Every structure is written in structure tokens, then in C-alpha cells.
Amino acid sequence: MKKDRKTIYEARAKIIKAMAHPSRLLIIEELHHQERCVNELTEMIGADTSTVSKHLSVLKNAGLVSDEKRGNCIYYNLRCTCILDFIDCVEEVLTANAEDQKNIMKACKR
């Protein structure tokens, strides 16, 4: 593989890896609806602040979210809402997989 192609694939993998946690997916979906402060996200996720801050740091380092400090709180925003298109695609794969499993189960019952 050429070096420039490898660099592109590595950059893509970094973004996908950053999303690869249930709490981070929740954060992405919540930030799609509106900006949130760390305290709000901590309450939604049900984890301690340091854990949520770590998740936000991973998302920020991947370029998925941005932050802005206001007073004593840091507010987070989703930088690129197009990432939800990828999540929609994942949902389509899940639906297709469920349909395949349903067909397999029907065949087993015959």
C-alpha cells in the first residue's frame, strides 16, 4: 500500500475508533440535538465526570466535537453532523443482519 493511501486509512480509522464506544455514540447523538456541558452528559451517561471527560477528549482529538468554556462549564458541540449518516448506515447493517438471522431461524424451524 502506498504511504499516502495508508495515511488516509489511518486517519479514517482514528475517527471510527473514536466512535467505538456506546457512551461516545450517545454523546454524538445528544450533541446532534444541541450543545451540552460536561455535567449534562455525565448525568445522561451515568458515569463519573472524569470518565465522560475522557470520552469527550477522545472525540475531540478525533475532530468530531469542539468545546467552548463558558463560566465554570465547558460546552461541547458536534463539529460535523454528517457523521450521523455513517451511524444511519450502521443501523441499516444492523437491520439487514437481523433480517438474515430471522430467515435463518425460520429455516431451522422447518
N, CA, C and O atoms as a GROMACS GRO file, in nm:
protein
  440
    1MET      N    1   0.085  -0.118   0.000
    1MET     CA    2   0.000   0.000   0.000
    1MET      C    3   0.090   0.124   0.000
    1MET      O    4   0.189   0.131   0.072
    2LYS      N    5   0.052   0.220  -0.082
    2LYS     CA    6   0.128   0.344  -0.089
    2LYS      C    7   0.113   0.421   0.042
    2LYS      O    8   0.010   0.414   0.110
    3LYS      N    9   0.217   0.495   0.076
    3LYS     CA   10   0.221   0.568   0.202
    3LYS      C   11   0.106   0.668   0.215
    3LYS      O   12   0.048   0.680   0.323
    4ASP      N   13   0.073   0.740   0.107
    4ASP     CA   14  -0.034   0.840   0.117
    4ASP      C   15  -0.169   0.773   0.140
    4ASP      O   16  -0.252   0.827   0.213
    5ARG      N   17  -0.192   0.657   0.078
    5ARG     CA   18  -0.318   0.584   0.099
    5ARG      C   19  -0.324   0.532   0.243
    5ARG      O   20  -0.429   0.537   0.307
    6LYS      N   21  -0.211   0.484   0.292
    6LYS     CA   22  -0.206   0.433   0.430
    6LYS      C   23  -0.239   0.545   0.528
    6LYS      O   24  -0.310   0.522   0.626
    7THR      N   25  -0.188   0.663   0.503
    7THR     CA   26  -0.214   0.778   0.589
    7THR      C   27  -0.364   0.810   0.593
    7THR      O   28  -0.419   0.839   0.699
    8ILE      N   29  -0.428   0.804   0.477
    8ILE     CA   30  -0.572   0.829   0.471
    8ILE      C   31  -0.649   0.724   0.551
    8ILE      O   32  -0.739   0.757   0.628
    9TYR      N   33  -0.613   0.596   0.531
    9TYR     CA   34  -0.682   0.488   0.603
    9TYR      C   35  -0.660   0.500   0.754
    9TYR      O   36  -0.751   0.473   0.833
   10GLU      N   37  -0.542   0.539   0.794
   10GLU     CA   38  -0.514   0.557   0.937
   10GLU      C   39  -0.598   0.671   0.995
   10GLU      O   40  -0.649   0.661   1.106
   11ALA      N   41  -0.612   0.779   0.920
   11ALA     CA   42  -0.693   0.893   0.965
   11ALA      C   43  -0.840   0.852   0.977
   11ALA      O   44  -0.908   0.890   1.073
   12ARG      N   45  -0.890   0.776   0.881
   12ARG     CA   46  -1.027   0.727   0.887
   12ARG      C   47  -1.047   0.636   1.007
   12ARG      O   48  -1.146   0.646   1.079
   13ALA      N   49  -0.951   0.546   1.028
   13ALA     CA   50  -0.960   0.452   1.140
   13ALA      C   51  -0.962   0.525   1.274
   13ALA      O   52  -1.030   0.482   1.367
   14LYS      N   53  -0.887   0.634   1.284
   14LYS     CA   54  -0.885   0.712   1.409
   14LYS      C   55  -1.024   0.764   1.442
   14LYS      O   56  -1.066   0.761   1.558
   15ILE      N   57  -1.095   0.812   1.341
   15ILE     CA   58  -1.230   0.864   1.363
   15ILE      C   59  -1.325   0.751   1.402
   15ILE      O   60  -1.404   0.765   1.495
   16ILE      N   61  -1.317   0.640   1.330
   16ILE     CA   62  -1.405   0.527   1.359
   16ILE      C   63  -1.376   0.470   1.498
   16ILE      O   64  -1.469   0.436   1.572
   17LYS      N   65  -1.249   0.459   1.534
   17LYS     CA   66  -1.212   0.410   1.668
   17LYS      C   67  -1.266   0.504   1.776
   17LYS      O   68  -1.310   0.458   1.882
   18ALA      N   69  -1.262   0.634   1.750
   18ALA     CA   70  -1.312   0.730   1.849
   18ALA      C   71  -1.460   0.709   1.876
   18ALA      O   72  -1.508   0.736   1.986
   19MET      N   73  -1.532   0.662   1.777
   19MET     CA   74  -1.677   0.641   1.792
   19MET      C   75  -1.709   0.505   1.855
   19MET      O   76  -1.823   0.480   1.893
   20ALA      N   77  -1.611   0.418   1.865
   20ALA     CA   78  -1.633   0.279   1.900
   20ALA      C   79  -1.653   0.255   2.050
   20ALA      O   80  -1.584   0.173   2.111
   21HIS      N   81  -1.748   0.326   2.107
   21HIS     CA   82  -1.786   0.305   2.248
   21HIS      C   83  -1.930   0.352   2.263
   21HIS      O   84  -1.966   0.458   2.213
   22PRO      N   85  -2.013   0.274   2.332
   22PRO     CA   86  -2.154   0.314   2.347
   22PRO      C   87  -2.174   0.454   2.404
   22PRO      O   88  -2.261   0.528   2.358
   23SER      N   89  -2.095   0.492   2.502
   23SER     CA   90  -2.110   0.626   2.561
   23SER      C   91  -2.076   0.735   2.460
   23SER      O   92  -2.139   0.840   2.458
   24ARG      N   93  -1.976   0.710   2.377
   24ARG     CA   94  -1.938   0.810   2.278
   24ARG      C   95  -2.045   0.823   2.170
   24ARG      O   96  -2.070   0.933   2.120
   25LEU      N   97  -2.108   0.712   2.134
   25LEU     CA   98  -2.218   0.720   2.038
   25LEU      C   99  -2.334   0.799   2.097
   25LEU      O  100  -2.398   0.877   2.026
   26LEU      N  101  -2.362   0.779   2.224
   26LEU     CA  102  -2.468   0.857   2.291
   26LEU      C  103  -2.432   1.005   2.289
   26LEU      O  104  -2.517   1.090   2.261
   27ILE      N  105  -2.306   1.037   2.319
   27ILE     CA  106  -2.262   1.176   2.318
   27ILE      C  107  -2.282   1.238   2.180
   27ILE      O  108  -2.333   1.349   2.168
   28ILE      N  109  -2.243   1.165   2.076
   28ILE     CA  110  -2.258   1.216   1.940
   28ILE      C  111  -2.404   1.245   1.909
   28ILE      O  112  -2.437   1.350   1.855
   29GLU      N  113  -2.492   1.151   1.944
   29GLU     CA  114  -2.635   1.172   1.917
   29GLU      C  115  -2.691   1.289   1.998
   29GLU      O  116  -2.770   1.367   1.945
   30GLU      N  117  -2.652   1.300   2.122
   30GLU     CA  118  -2.701   1.412   2.205
   30GLU      C  119  -2.652   1.546   2.152
   30GLU      O  120  -2.726   1.644   2.149
   31LEU      N  121  -2.526   1.550   2.110
   31LEU     CA  122  -2.471   1.676   2.058
   31LEU      C  123  -2.531   1.712   1.923
   31LEU      O  124  -2.527   1.828   1.882
   32HIS      N  125  -2.585   1.614   1.854
   32HIS     CA  126  -2.655   1.644   1.729
   32HIS      C  127  -2.780   1.728   1.758
   32HIS      O  128  -2.816   1.816   1.679
   33HIS      N  129  -2.845   1.700   1.871
   33HIS     CA  130  -2.967   1.773   1.906
   33HIS      C  131  -2.938   1.912   1.960
   33HIS      O  132  -3.007   2.009   1.927
   34GLN      N  133  -2.835   1.922   2.043
   34GLN     CA  134  -2.796   2.053   2.098
   34GLN      C  135  -2.664   2.041   2.170
   34GLN      O  136  -2.620   1.932   2.206
   35GLU      N  137  -2.600   2.156   2.190
   35GLU     CA  138  -2.475   2.155   2.266
   35GLU      C  139  -2.505   2.114   2.409
   35GLU      O  140  -2.614   2.136   2.460
   36ARG      N  141  -2.405   2.055   2.473
   36ARG     CA  142  -2.422   2.008   2.611
   36ARG      C  143  -2.296   2.039   2.690
   36ARG      O  144  -2.186   2.044   2.636
   37CYS      N  145  -2.315   2.061   2.820
   37CYS     CA  146  -2.199   2.076   2.907
   37CYS      C  147  -2.164   1.939   2.966
   37CYS      O  148  -2.245   1.846   2.962
   38VAL      N  149  -2.046   1.928   3.019
   38VAL     CA  150  -1.998   1.801   3.073
   38VAL      C  151  -2.094   1.747   3.179
   38VAL      O  152  -2.121   1.627   3.183
   39ASN      N  153  -2.145   1.834   3.263
   39ASN     CA  154  -2.235   1.789   3.370
   39ASN      C  155  -2.362   1.724   3.314
   39ASN      O  156  -2.408   1.623   3.367
   40GLU      N  157  -2.418   1.782   3.209
   40GLU     CA  158  -2.537   1.723   3.147
   40GLU      C  159  -2.507   1.585   3.089
   40GLU      O  160  -2.584   1.491   3.106
   41LEU      N  161  -2.394   1.575   3.020
   41LEU     CA  162  -2.356   1.447   2.960
   41LEU      C  163  -2.326   1.342   3.067
   41LEU      O  164  -2.358   1.225   3.051
   42THR      N  165  -2.264   1.386   3.175
   42THR     CA  166  -2.234   1.295   3.286
   42THR      C  167  -2.362   1.236   3.343
   42THR      O  168  -2.369   1.116   3.370
   43GLU      N  169  -2.462   1.320   3.359
   43GLU     CA  170  -2.591   1.275   3.410
   43GLU      C  171  -2.658   1.177   3.313
   43GLU      O  172  -2.714   1.076   3.355
   44MET      N  173  -2.653   1.209   3.184
   44MET     CA  174  -2.715   1.123   3.082
   44MET      C  175  -2.650   0.985   3.074
   44MET      O  176  -2.718   0.884   3.062
   45ILE      N  177  -2.518   0.984   3.081
   45ILE     CA  178  -2.443   0.859   3.066
   45ILE      C  179  -2.446   0.778   3.195
   45ILE      O  180  -2.445   0.655   3.192
   46GLY      N  181  -2.450   0.847   3.308
   46GLY     CA  182  -2.450   0.776   3.436
   46GLY      C  183  -2.311   0.730   3.478
   46GLY      O  184  -2.295   0.629   3.545
   47ALA      N  185  -2.212   0.807   3.436
   47ALA     CA  186  -2.073   0.776   3.473
   47ALA      C  187  -2.016   0.897   3.546
   47ALA      O  188  -2.079   1.003   3.552
   48ASP      N  189  -1.897   0.880   3.603
   48ASP     CA  190  -1.837   0.993   3.673
   48ASP      C  191  -1.779   1.092   3.572
   48ASP      O  192  -1.754   1.059   3.457
   49THR      N  193  -1.760   1.213   3.618
   49THR     CA  194  -1.716   1.323   3.532
   49THR      C  195  -1.584   1.293   3.463
   49THR      O  196  -1.567   1.328   3.346
   50SER      N  197  -1.491   1.230   3.533
   50SER     CA  198  -1.361   1.203   3.472
   50SER      C  199  -1.374   1.106   3.355
   50SER      O  200  -1.303   1.120   3.255
   51THR      N  201  -1.463   1.008   3.365
   51THR     CA  202  -1.485   0.912   3.256
   51THR      C  203  -1.546   0.983   3.135
   51THR      O  204  -1.502   0.962   3.022
   52VAL      N  205  -1.647   1.066   3.159
   52VAL     CA  206  -1.711   1.138   3.050
   52VAL      C  207  -1.613   1.236   2.987
   52VAL      O  208  -1.611   1.252   2.865
   53SER      N  209  -1.532   1.301   3.067
   53SER     CA  210  -1.430   1.392   3.014
   53SER      C  211  -1.331   1.318   2.924
   53SER      O  212  -1.289   1.371   2.822
   54LYS      N  213  -1.295   1.197   2.962
   54LYS     CA  214  -1.205   1.116   2.880
   54LYS      C  215  -1.271   1.083   2.746
   54LYS      O  216  -1.207   1.092   2.641
   55HIS      N  217  -1.399   1.044   2.749
   55HIS     CA  218  -1.472   1.016   2.625
   55HIS      C  219  -1.475   1.140   2.535
   55HIS      O  220  -1.453   1.131   2.414
   56LEU      N  221  -1.502   1.254   2.594
   56LEU     CA  222  -1.506   1.380   2.519
   56LEU      C  223  -1.368   1.414   2.461
   56LEU      O  224  -1.358   1.466   2.350
   57SER      N  225  -1.265   1.386   2.535
   57SER     CA  226  -1.129   1.410   2.488
   57SER      C  227  -1.098   1.324   2.366
   57SER      O  228  -1.037   1.372   2.270
   58VAL      N  229  -1.140   1.198   2.368
   58VAL     CA  230  -1.118   1.109   2.253
   58VAL      C  231  -1.192   1.163   2.131
   58VAL      O  232  -1.137   1.168   2.021
   59LEU      N  233  -1.317   1.204   2.151
   59LEU     CA  234  -1.396   1.259   2.040
   59LEU      C  235  -1.336   1.389   1.988
   59LEU      O  236  -1.335   1.413   1.867
   60LYS      N  237  -1.288   1.471   2.079
   60LYS     CA  238  -1.228   1.599   2.038
   60LYS      C  239  -1.098   1.576   1.962
   60LYS      O  240  -1.073   1.640   1.860
   61ASN      N  241  -1.014   1.484   2.010
   61ASN     CA  242  -0.887   1.455   1.943
   61ASN      C  243  -0.909   1.396   1.803
   61ASN      O  244  -0.823   1.410   1.716
   62ALA      N  245  -1.022   1.332   1.782
   62ALA     CA  246  -1.055   1.277   1.650
   62ALA      C  247  -1.119   1.384   1.561
   62ALA      O  248  -1.142   1.359   1.442
   63GLY      N  249  -1.148   1.501   1.616
   63GLY     CA  250  -1.206   1.609   1.538
   63GLY      C  251  -1.358   1.602   1.525
   63GLY      O  252  -1.416   1.670   1.441
   64LEU      N  253  -1.422   1.520   1.608
   64LEU     CA  254  -1.567   1.503   1.599
   64LEU      C  255  -1.644   1.608   1.679
   64LEU      O  256  -1.756   1.643   1.643
   65VAL      N  257  -1.584   1.657   1.787
   65VAL     CA  258  -1.652   1.758   1.868
   65VAL      C  259  -1.558   1.876   1.892
   65VAL      O  260  -1.436   1.864   1.882
   66SER      N  261  -1.618   1.988   1.923
   66SER     CA  262  -1.543   2.106   1.964
   66SER      C  263  -1.596   2.150   2.100
   66SER      O  264  -1.706   2.109   2.140
   67ASP      N  265  -1.520   2.231   2.170
   67ASP     CA  266  -1.563   2.275   2.302
   67ASP      C  267  -1.545   2.425   2.317
   67ASP      O  268  -1.467   2.489   2.245
   68GLU      N  269  -1.619   2.479   2.414
   68GLU     CA  270  -1.612   2.622   2.444
   68GLU      C  271  -1.636   2.638   2.593
   68GLU      O  272  -1.738   2.593   2.646
   69LYS      N  273  -1.542   2.702   2.660
   69LYS     CA  274  -1.557   2.725   2.804
   69LYS      C  275  -1.640   2.851   2.827
   69LYS      O  276  -1.612   2.958   2.772
   70ARG      N  277  -1.744   2.835   2.909
   70ARG     CA  278  -1.829   2.948   2.949
   70ARG      C  279  -1.848   2.940   3.099
   70ARG      O  280  -1.913   2.849   3.151
   71GLY      N  281  -1.793   3.036   3.167
   71GLY     CA  282  -1.801   3.034   3.313
   71GLY      C  283  -1.730   2.912   3.368
   71GLY      O  284  -1.614   2.887   3.337
   72ASN      N  285  -1.802   2.836   3.450
   72ASN     CA  286  -1.743   2.717   3.511
   72ASN      C  287  -1.768   2.589   3.431
   72ASN      O  288  -1.728   2.481   3.474
   73CYS      N  289  -1.833   2.601   3.318
   73CYS     CA  290  -1.871   2.482   3.242
   73CYS      C  291  -1.810   2.485   3.102
   73CYS      O  292  -1.793   2.591   3.042
   74ILE      N  293  -1.778   2.367   3.052
   74ILE     CA  294  -1.731   2.354   2.915
   74ILE      C  295  -1.844   2.293   2.834
   74ILE      O  296  -1.896   2.187   2.867
   75TYR      N  297  -1.881   2.363   2.726
   75TYR     CA  298  -1.988   2.316   2.639
   75TYR      C  299  -1.929   2.250   2.515
   75TYR      O  300  -1.830   2.298   2.458
   76TYR      N  301  -1.991   2.141   2.475
   76TYR     CA  302  -1.944   2.065   2.359
   76TYR      C  303  -2.045   2.071   2.247
   76TYR      O  304  -2.166   2.072   2.270
   77ASN      N  305  -1.993   2.075   2.124
   77ASN     CA  306  -2.074   2.077   2.003
   77ASN      C  307  -2.024   1.969   1.908
   77ASN      O  308  -1.906   1.935   1.908
   78LEU      N  309  -2.115   1.916   1.828
   78LEU     CA  310  -2.079   1.824   1.722
   78LEU      C  311  -2.026   1.906   1.606
   78LEU      O  312  -2.095   1.995   1.557
   79ARG      N  313  -1.904   1.877   1.560
   79ARG     CA  314  -1.843   1.957   1.453
   79ARG      C  315  -1.901   1.926   1.316
   79ARG      O  316  -1.922   2.016   1.236
   80CYS      N  317  -1.926   1.799   1.288
   80CYS     CA  318  -1.972   1.758   1.156
   80CYS      C  319  -2.093   1.666   1.170
   80CYS      O  320  -2.080   1.549   1.205
   81THR      N  321  -2.210   1.720   1.144
   81THR     CA  322  -2.332   1.640   1.161
   81THR      C  323  -2.342   1.527   1.059
   81THR      O  324  -2.424   1.437   1.076
   82CYS      N  325  -2.261   1.530   0.955
   82CYS     CA  326  -2.264   1.424   0.854
   82CYS      C  327  -2.223   1.289   0.914
   82CYS      O  328  -2.249   1.185   0.853
   83ILE      N  329  -2.161   1.289   1.031
   83ILE     CA  330  -2.122   1.164   1.096
   83ILE      C  331  -2.246   1.080   1.127
   83ILE      O  332  -2.237   0.958   1.140
   84LEU      N  333  -2.360   1.146   1.138
   84LEU     CA  334  -2.485   1.074   1.163
   84LEU      C  335  -2.527   0.991   1.042
   84LEU      O  336  -2.600   0.893   1.057
   85ASP      N  337  -2.482   1.029   0.922
   85ASP     CA  338  -2.507   0.947   0.804
   85ASP      C  339  -2.438   0.811   0.819
   85ASP      O  340  -2.493   0.708   0.780
   86PHE      N  341  -2.319   0.813   0.875
   86PHE     CA  342  -2.247   0.689   0.900
   86PHE      C  343  -2.322   0.604   1.002
   86PHE      O  344  -2.335   0.482   0.985
   87ILE      N  345  -2.372   0.668   1.107
   87ILE     CA  346  -2.448   0.595   1.209
   87ILE      C  347  -2.575   0.538   1.148
   87ILE      O  348  -2.614   0.426   1.181
   88ASP      N  349  -2.641   0.613   1.060
   88ASP     CA  350  -2.759   0.560   0.990
   88ASP      C  351  -2.723   0.438   0.907
   88ASP      O  352  -2.800   0.342   0.901
   89CYS      N  353  -2.607   0.439   0.844
   89CYS     CA  354  -2.561   0.324   0.767
   89CYS      C  355  -2.540   0.204   0.859
   89CYS      O  356  -2.574   0.091   0.822
   90VAL      N  357  -2.484   0.227   0.975
   90VAL     CA  358  -2.465   0.118   1.073
   90VAL      C  359  -2.601   0.059   1.110
   90VAL      O  360  -2.615  -0.063   1.123
   91GLU      N  361  -2.700   0.144   1.128
   91GLU     CA  362  -2.836   0.097   1.160
   91GLU      C  363  -2.892   0.009   1.047
   91GLU      O  364  -2.959  -0.091   1.073
   92GLU      N  365  -2.864   0.048   0.923
   92GLU     CA  366  -2.909  -0.034   0.809
   92GLU      C  367  -2.843  -0.171   0.810
   92GLU      O  368  -2.908  -0.271   0.780
   93VAL      N  369  -2.716  -0.176   0.845
   93VAL     CA  370  -2.646  -0.304   0.855
   93VAL      C  371  -2.708  -0.389   0.966
   93VAL      O  372  -2.728  -0.509   0.948
   94LEU      N  373  -2.737  -0.327   1.079
   94LEU     CA  374  -2.800  -0.400   1.190
   94LEU      C  375  -2.935  -0.457   1.149
   94LEU      O  376  -2.969  -0.571   1.184
   95THR      N  377  -3.012  -0.378   1.076
   95THR     CA  378  -3.143  -0.423   1.028
   95THR      C  379  -3.128  -0.540   0.932
   95THR      O  380  -3.201  -0.639   0.941
   96ALA      N  381  -3.034  -0.530   0.839
   96ALA     CA  382  -3.009  -0.638   0.743
   96ALA      C  383  -2.964  -0.765   0.815
   96ALA      O  384  -3.007  -0.875   0.781
   97ASN      N  385  -2.876  -0.749   0.915
   97ASN     CA  386  -2.830  -0.865   0.992
   97ASN      C  387  -2.944  -0.930   1.068
   97ASN      O  388  -2.952  -1.053   1.076
   98ALA      N  389  -3.032  -0.849   1.124
   98ALA     CA  390  -3.147  -0.902   1.198
   98ALA      C  391  -3.239  -0.980   1.104
   98ALA      O  392  -3.291  -1.085   1.140
   99GLU      N  393  -3.258  -0.927   0.985
   99GLU     CA  394  -3.341  -0.995   0.885
   99GLU      C  395  -3.278  -1.128   0.845
   99GLU      O  396  -3.349  -1.228   0.830
  100ASP      N  397  -3.147  -1.130   0.828
  100ASP     CA  398  -3.077  -1.255   0.795
  100ASP      C  399  -3.096  -1.357   0.906
  100ASP      O  400  -3.123  -1.474   0.879
  101GLN      N  401  -3.083  -1.313   1.031
  101GLN     CA  402  -3.100  -1.404   1.145
  101GLN      C  403  -3.243  -1.458   1.152
  101GLN      O  404  -3.265  -1.574   1.185
  102LYS      N  405  -3.337  -1.371   1.122
  102LYS     CA  406  -3.478  -1.411   1.121
  102LYS      C  407  -3.500  -1.519   1.017
  102LYS      O  408  -3.570  -1.617   1.044
  103ASN      N  409  -3.442  -1.503   0.899
  103ASN     CA  410  -3.456  -1.603   0.793
  103ASN      C  411  -3.388  -1.735   0.830
  103ASN      O  412  -3.440  -1.842   0.799
  104ILE      N  413  -3.276  -1.728   0.896
  104ILE     CA  414  -3.206  -1.848   0.941
  104ILE      C  415  -3.292  -1.923   1.043
  104ILE      O  416  -3.303  -2.046   1.037
  105MET      N  417  -3.351  -1.849   1.135
  105MET     CA  418  -3.438  -1.911   1.237
  105MET      C  419  -3.558  -1.978   1.174
  105MET      O  420  -3.598  -2.086   1.216
  106LYS      N  421  -3.617  -1.914   1.074
  106LYS     CA  422  -3.731  -1.973   1.002
  106LYS      C  423  -3.690  -2.104   0.936
  106LYS      O  424  -3.763  -2.203   0.941
  107ALA      N  425  -3.571  -2.103   0.874
  107ALA     CA  426  -3.522  -2.224   0.807
  107ALA      C  427  -3.494  -2.336   0.906
  107ALA      O  428  -3.514  -2.453   0.874
  108CYS      N  429  -3.448  -2.302   1.025
  108CYS     CA  430  -3.420  -2.404   1.127
  108CYS      C  431  -3.546  -2.467   1.182
  108CYS      O  432  -3.542  -2.581   1.227
  109LYS      N  433  -3.657  -2.397   1.179
  109LYS     CA  434  -3.784  -2.447   1.234
  109LYS      C  435  -3.858  -2.538   1.137
  109LYS      O  436  -3.956  -2.602   1.176
  110ARG      N  437  -3.813  -2.546   1.013
  110ARG     CA  438  -3.881  -2.629   0.913
  110ARG      C  439  -3.856  -2.773   0.935
  110ARG      O  440  -3.905  -2.856   0.859
   0.00000   0.00000   0.00000
